[in-house]
């Protein structure tokens, strides 16, 4: 009988060497990360909450991040912990991945709390410092505009209706609790966004290294390696868009932004290179490998889920934020962009 397996030549066989494909993957995946991450750095419209195009791009980034956490990273962590349970005879109905996810979320809460405390301390004026006065400064409108750009809407809006519960100073149309110094508030908003962007990058970097190693150690199954490469290329491209959007919002500056994207862009290729180097002796099903990968993937999932829900969806889709969009179609467009981006990212999870 004829062979009913792959019929596209000996390159498709399960025992064929994949070294050439894996070496090429290093450069393909590297390019994909940069193509996705660099363009958002030049799109300053990400900060304009009333620009429909900017809001749709932000919504798409939110969908990418959530799908990345829920559909890509978390299932890997659960699978690895599930396999670990078979090795060490744990209860098969108990999966520690959920605990690691909670740890990742808790870590983000603590870091955000520390960032808030640090920002608040920096906002306390020195003794004898000159108070900001609305009527005596010609720069008040400019300062107000800076606040609207530098401080995410949730950082001010979550404190209650404007001026309704404000016990601080009221300057023009801007109401800020406590020390109402516009420049300090803007600095705090930027500081917080930079902290969150760093944490988001951490989650992306950890997962990118792991998935790169997974591709790098596939030394025999050419068809599987090819499919993972295709999926990983789109994965890094879409993830790069989400990361680039976060970096653009945080206003790092072009040079720092390029450095952060470069760090992200090289992680998956480095993971592939590591996988190539350890392919012969690497056992992905060993107890140590399963425990390490399961923990890192699950904690990364917690970071990404927190970022997606708390710092992106909860802000951009809040009623006060959606009210900034003037047309119904712009609002509908944000939801469509969110679901399309999340759907595309989820579809890629079939292969990577």
Steps between C-alpha positions, in 0.01 A plus 500: 500500500612854434607720784209712624722739696636830379538522126708812456842342477748386760501847662167417667604179673489469876866392504640768268756743636369853560824687568477719189142595584584582861797716400282689254236537772741707707502776238134471396372528857745782573363700207139431601553639850650823368239542226226476762662701777673792329216673305287576811792697643448760227121518542446771761123473451498215753482768771197677353200340669258686270659385172293210357795343319716515811225347710449216252872428502501502880198268501677262263805503726276414795356203312849378410619520861197321644510223240872465561446451873187284495543297180876480436689513827262365766413174316872426463549545872201277579621232261849500647370480857262224390789297361699574815221348709550170316873506580480574871163336571309815588122514510404506129197717578713773658697724266744747663489721190214700651708572810786627285258720305375652826862559601562686173191715557599566862849597388351752258274641773797545735715661232219735398442587866868578548497709184199690634672561835821612333309730268301646791817564701656675203192720469530635858638854462804609690448740789456849369445382145291731291142380450359474153246776445252488219454874459864600524651272241478542127606137458193353671328390178821338380550323832140380493553359154810316621301337777234376260772337291738373767251370757279209392132580538455239770768660717276803546154364428517214748513751782134583447308755298710806424503733799203320660712330762809711462656626819809635329561810294292592201687662215288604206324193367743251651424346838770302674494351848761590754782703355349637181817588316445440133861434411539253786182315405620474142835367621328242719280382213803456277694323776214256557461425129873436468490255792208313345668493159811344655288230666315433176831458322613258770198278437558507124873432531462197728242338275696581184813328631306188597316468169827566316663210684203279414559568130878472529497148648286352218783329316313231306137586417531743207126548449435583865797739514376679188148542638629634831730742316211643296285541809788642706574758230146639514502460879809721540365753253166544678657491845750761384212729399353471850834568665579789267165658584570475874846653457359781286236582764768501773697764304848354553648694213600355166845371597384329820198361316722351230721343768198339668368369168848370418510311830164346423587431137812297576353284779316248282798465260728454802262233625517327160880515508504354851266225386727417206797477736333271754280300262693174530499482879185696584205313650195724496312242707747487787376600845726807515404621152127457561510675837707792369305554179164453672582755769643760261215464252231522768653802674539670160134423428402672825701809404346515152144440623536775760644738243230422246200523732600760759730733310356479149140377472382656828639837393429515128150347520383684812181706441686825568770405251256386231311828541804678354419340163249719321337250265330168559697344217827588669384320813387198301833505318686467830305188591549354153875570514519335843320183393677470164845537660415258781354257247807507276731450796284216631498334158880496498494303825405192299865476390699702754 
